[in-house]
Amino acid sequence: MLEWDDLLARLATPFFWVLRAVWFLGWDVGVRGIGWWVGWHVLRMLTLGRYPSTTLQDQDGASWGEWLLVELFGLALIGATLALLWGRIY
């Protein structure tokens, strides 16, 4: 006979797999995609097209340091913009 613990574990397992997939998609699209997109465009404008040397679609071909710099710059820019907007709203 099934006990409640076994039943809950069997029902919760697919839920946690779906939750893990959503988390992965959120990280991949939200952090990697948007951070790279914003950072790439702004750095290209600031450096007059010299940096980053990779194309916008070649995120996986960028070196680790270049990828990290562009990602963090883009995410910091998004965060600073949101902080400024939040300060004006409240």
C-alpha positions, -999 to 999 in steps of 0.1 A, spaced: 0 0 0 12 35 -8 20 58 20 15 95 19 53 102 18 57 79 -12 27 94 -30 39 130 -24 73 122 -36 60 106 -68 38 136 -74 64 162 -66 92 148 -88 77 159 -121 69 193 -106 105 198 -96 117 188 -131 95 214 -146 106 240 -121 142 232 -129 136 236 -166 119 269 -161 148 280 -139 173 270 -167 154 289 -193 151 319 -171 189 319 -166 197 312 -202 174 338 -217 172 364 -189 208 365 -178 229 352 -206 208 365 -235 197 399 -223 229 407 -205 250 399 -235 226 418 -259 226 450 -238 263 448 -230 274 441 -265 254 470 -280 265 496 -254 302 485 -255 302 487 -293 288 522 -291 312 533 -264 343 519 -281 332 529 -316 329 493 -328 363 480 -315 351 459 -286 338 432 -282 355 416 -312 330 388 -315 297 393 -333 264 396 -315 253 361 -324 287 346 -316 283 346 -278 296 311 -275 327 319 -295 338 347 -272 367 341 -248 357 336 -212 370 370 -201 353 388 -229 320 370 -223 322 378 -186 330 414 -191 302 420 -216 276 400 -196 284 418 -163 285 452 -180 251 446 -196 236 433 -163 251 462 -143 237 487 -169 202 471 -166 205 471 -128 216 508 -127 188 518 -151 162 500 -129 176 516 -98 174 550 -113 138 544 -125 129 530 -91 142 560 -73 122 583 -95 90 563 -90 93 561 -52 
